[in-house]
Amino acid sequence: MKSNTPQLLPWLAKKAGIPERRAVTLWHEASAWATRHAPADTPACHELAMNHLLELIRAECLRADAASFGWRPWARTQSRFWGWVLQTAQASGVLTAQNWRRLAAIRPPYPG
């Protein structure tokens, strides 16, 4: 199996809250495991590698959560909450700006 990492790997690492370098290490471990169980460079091998990678990332995420004594999931929830608040504020600002532009485009007819 090729040593190229999947393009999805940085997103998976960020979503799981693990460093990208660790995710690359997990990918190499998963691809090596898959080549032992299926012929290299085949779709079956790639599927096995991806499934094993997801299992390894899930285990790594659980390990990091346990090591933080319960603070990490709480911090991630707070981060998601504040991200949602900021996205909502941004969307309302965009809508307000669009409506002001529309109102500015509509000019009342002046008698003249």
Backbone hydrogen bonds in HBPLUS format (Angstrom, degrees):
<---DONOR---> <-ACCEPTOR-->    atom                        ^
c    i                          cat <-CA-CA->   ^        H-A-AA   ^      H-
h    n   atom  resd res      DA  || num        DHA   H-A  angle D-A-AA Bond
n    s   type  num  typ     dist DA aas  dist angle  dist       angle   num
A0009-LEU N   A0006-PRO O   3.11 MM   3  5.52 165.4  2.14 112.8 117.4     1
A0012-LEU N   A0008-LEU O   2.99 MM   4  6.24 161.0  2.03 157.1 163.3     2
A0013-ALA N   A0009-LEU O   2.92 MM   4  6.10 161.0  1.95 155.8 160.8     3
A0014-LYS N   A0010-PRO O   2.97 MM   4  6.15 161.9  2.00 146.7 151.5     4
A0015-LYS N   A0011-TRP O   2.86 MM   4  6.01 162.4  1.89 151.8 157.2     5
A0016-ALA N   A0012-LEU O   2.92 MM   4  6.06 150.5  2.01 146.0 153.5     6
A0017-GLY N   A0013-ALA O   2.86 MM   4  5.91 122.7  2.19 137.6 152.9     7
A0018-ILE N   A0013-ALA O   2.98 MM   5  5.19 158.8  2.03 148.6 150.3     8
A0017-GLY N   A0014-LYS O   3.16 MM   3  4.96 136.4  2.36  91.2 103.7     9
A0022-ARG N   A0019-PRO O   3.13 MM   3  5.32 122.3  2.47  99.0 112.5    10
A0023-ALA N   A0019-PRO O   3.09 MM   4  6.48 151.1  2.18 146.0 154.6    11
A0024-VAL N   A0020-GLU O   2.93 MM   4  6.26 150.6  2.02 149.3 156.5    12
A0025-THR N   A0021-ARG O   3.12 MM   4  6.41 153.7  2.19 140.8 147.7    13
A0026-LEU N   A0022-ARG O   2.89 MM   4  6.21 154.6  1.96 147.7 154.9    14
A0027-TRP N   A0023-ALA O   2.85 MM   4  6.12 146.3  1.96 143.0 152.7    15
A0028-HIS N   A0024-VAL O   3.00 MM   4  6.33 159.6  2.04 151.7 155.7    16
A0029-GLU N   A0025-THR O   3.05 MM   4  6.30 155.6  2.11 146.4 153.3    17
A0030-ALA N   A0026-LEU O   2.84 MM   4  6.06 154.6  1.90 146.7 153.8    18
A0031-SER N   A0027-TRP O   2.79 MM   4  6.02 160.2  1.83 155.4 160.6    19
A0032-ALA N   A0028-HIS O   2.98 MM   4  6.08 154.7  2.04 142.3 149.1    20
A0033-TRP N   A0029-GLU O   2.99 MM   4  6.17 154.5  2.06 142.4 149.6    21
A0034-ALA N   A0030-ALA O   2.89 MM   4  6.12 154.2  1.96 145.9 153.0    22
A0035-THR N   A0031-SER O   3.01 MM   4  6.21 150.6  2.10 144.7 151.5    23
A0036-ARG N   A0033-TRP O   3.23 MM   3  5.37 137.8  2.41  97.9 109.3    24
A0037-HIS N   A0034-ALA O   3.04 MM   3  5.14 142.7  2.18 100.0 111.0    25
A0038-ALA N   A0034-ALA O   2.94 MM   4  6.03 126.9  2.23 151.4 164.9    26
A0046-HIS N   A0042-THR O   3.03 MM   4  6.38 160.0  2.08 154.9 160.3    27
A0047-GLU N   A0043-PRO O   2.89 MM   4  6.07 157.6  1.94 148.0 154.2    28
A0048-LEU N   A0044-ALA O   2.96 MM   4  6.17 160.4  2.00 146.8 152.0    29
A0049-ALA N   A0045-CYS O   2.91 MM   4  6.13 155.8  1.97 146.3 153.5    30
A0050-MET N   A0046-HIS O   2.90 MM   4  6.14 160.9  1.94 151.4 155.9    31
A0051-ASN N   A0047-GLU O   2.94 MM   4  6.14 166.4  1.96 152.6 156.5    32
A0052-HIS N   A0048-LEU O   2.89 MM   4  6.02 160.1  1.93 148.1 154.0    33
A0053-LEU N   A0049-ALA O   2.80 MM   4  5.94 150.8  1.89 144.6 153.6    34
A0054-LEU N   A0050-MET O   2.95 MM   4  6.21 159.9  1.99 151.1 155.4    35
A0055-GLU N   A0051-ASN O   3.11 MM   4  6.40 152.8  2.19 142.5 149.8    36
A0056-LEU N   A0052-HIS O   2.88 MM   4  6.16 157.9  1.92 150.0 156.2    37
A0057-ILE N   A0053-LEU O   2.81 MM   4  6.05 161.0  1.85 156.7 161.7    38
A0058-ARG N   A0054-LEU O   2.93 MM   4  6.04 157.3  1.98 142.9 149.6    39
A0059-ALA N   A0055-GLU O   2.94 MM   4  6.18 157.4  1.99 147.1 153.2    40
A0060-GLU N   A0056-LEU O   2.86 MM   4  6.07 153.9  1.93 145.8 153.5    41
A0061-CYS N   A0057-ILE O   2.87 MM   4  6.04 156.0  1.93 149.7 155.9    42
A0062-LEU N   A0058-ARG O   3.00 MM   4  6.24 159.5  2.05 147.3 152.6    43
A0063-ARG N   A0059-ALA O   2.90 MM   4  6.08 151.1  1.99 144.1 152.5    44
A0064-ALA N   A0060-GLU O   2.94 MM   4  6.19 155.5  2.00 145.9 152.0    45
A0065-ASP N   A0061-CYS O   2.91 MM   4  6.16 154.3  1.98 147.2 154.8    46
A0066-ALA N   A0062-LEU O   2.95 MM   4  6.14 157.1  2.00 146.4 152.0    47
A0067-ALA N   A0063-ARG O   2.99 MM   4  6.18 149.4  2.09 143.1 151.7    48
A0068-SER N   A0064-ALA O   3.19 MM   4  6.34 129.1  2.46 138.5 149.7    49
A0068-SER N   A0065-ASP O   3.30 MM   3  5.35 141.2  2.46  96.2 106.7    50
A0069-PHE N   A0066-ALA O   3.31 MM   3  5.50 165.2  2.34 108.5 111.4    51
A0071-TRP N   A0068-SER O   3.25 MM   3  5.54 170.2  2.26 113.4 115.9    52
A0075-ALA N   A0071-TRP O   2.87 MM   4  6.08 159.9  1.91 157.2 163.1    53
A0076-ARG N   A0072-ARG O   2.91 MM   4  6.11 157.3  1.96 153.6 159.8    54
A0077-THR N   A0073-PRO O   2.96 MM   4  6.14 151.3  2.04 143.4 150.9    55
A0078-GLN N   A0074-TRP O   2.97 MM   4  6.26 159.6  2.01 149.7 155.1    56
A0079-SER N   A0075-ALA O   2.89 MM   4  6.09 153.7  1.96 144.3 151.9    57
A0080-ARG N   A0076-ARG O   2.93 MM   4  6.18 157.6  1.98 145.9 151.3    58
A0081-PHE N   A0077-THR O   2.91 MM   4  6.14 157.0  1.96 148.6 155.4    59
A0082-TRP N   A0078-GLN O   2.93 MM   4  6.18 168.5  1.94 156.3 157.6    60
A0083-GLY N   A0079-SER O   2.90 MM   4  6.06 148.3  2.00 143.6 153.3    61
A0084-TRP N   A0080-ARG O   2.93 MM   4  6.16 149.9  2.02 145.5 153.2    62
A0085-VAL N   A0081-PHE O   2.98 MM   4  6.34 154.4  2.04 149.3 156.5    63
A0086-LEU N   A0082-TRP O   2.97 MM   4  6.14 164.0  1.99 148.0 151.8    64
A0087-GLN N   A0083-GLY O   2.93 MM   4  6.09 155.5  1.99 145.1 152.2    65
A0088-THR N   A0084-TRP O   2.96 MM   4  6.13 155.5  2.02 147.4 153.8    66
A0089-ALA N   A0085-VAL O   2.95 MM   4  6.20 159.8  1.99 149.6 155.2    67
A0090-GLN N   A0086-LEU O   2.90 MM   4  6.08 157.1  1.95 147.0 153.3    68
A0091-ALA N   A0087-GLN O   2.93 MM   4  6.11 160.7  1.97 146.5 151.7    69
A0092-SER N   A0088-THR O   2.94 MM   4  6.17 158.0  1.99 150.1 155.9    70
A0093-GLY N   A0089-ALA O   2.96 MM   4  6.15 151.7  2.05 143.6 151.6    71
A0094-VAL N   A0090-GLN O   2.92 MM   4  6.20 154.6  1.99 150.8 157.6    72
A0095-LEU N   A0091-ALA O   2.99 MM   4  6.21 161.9  2.02 148.7 153.4    73
A0096-THR N   A0092-SER O   2.94 MM   4  6.09 157.0  2.00 145.2 151.6    74
A0097-ALA N   A0093-GLY O   2.99 MM   4  6.17 162.5  2.02 147.8 152.2    75
A0098-GLN N   A0094-VAL O   2.92 MM   4  6.16 157.8  1.97 150.4 156.7    76
A0099-ASN N   A0095-LEU O   2.96 MM   4  6.17 159.5  2.00 148.7 153.9    77
A0100-TRP N   A0096-THR O   2.96 MM   4  6.22 155.9  2.02 150.9 157.5    78
A0101-ARG N   A0097-ALA O   3.00 MM   4  6.24 152.6  2.08 145.1 152.5    79
A0102-ARG N   A0098-GLN O   2.98 MM   4  6.29 154.2  2.05 147.0 154.1    80
A0103-LEU N   A0099-ASN O   2.93 MM   4  6.18 159.3  1.97 148.7 154.2    81
A0104-ALA N   A0100-TRP O   2.89 MM   4  6.06 150.7  1.98 144.3 152.5    82
A0105-ALA N   A0101-ARG O   2.99 MM   4  6.19 136.7  2.18 140.3 151.5    83
A0105-ALA N   A0102-ARG O   3.17 MM   3  5.11 127.7  2.46  92.1 105.8    84
A0106-ILE N   A0102-ARG O   3.24 MM   4  6.54 135.5  2.45 141.5 152.1    85
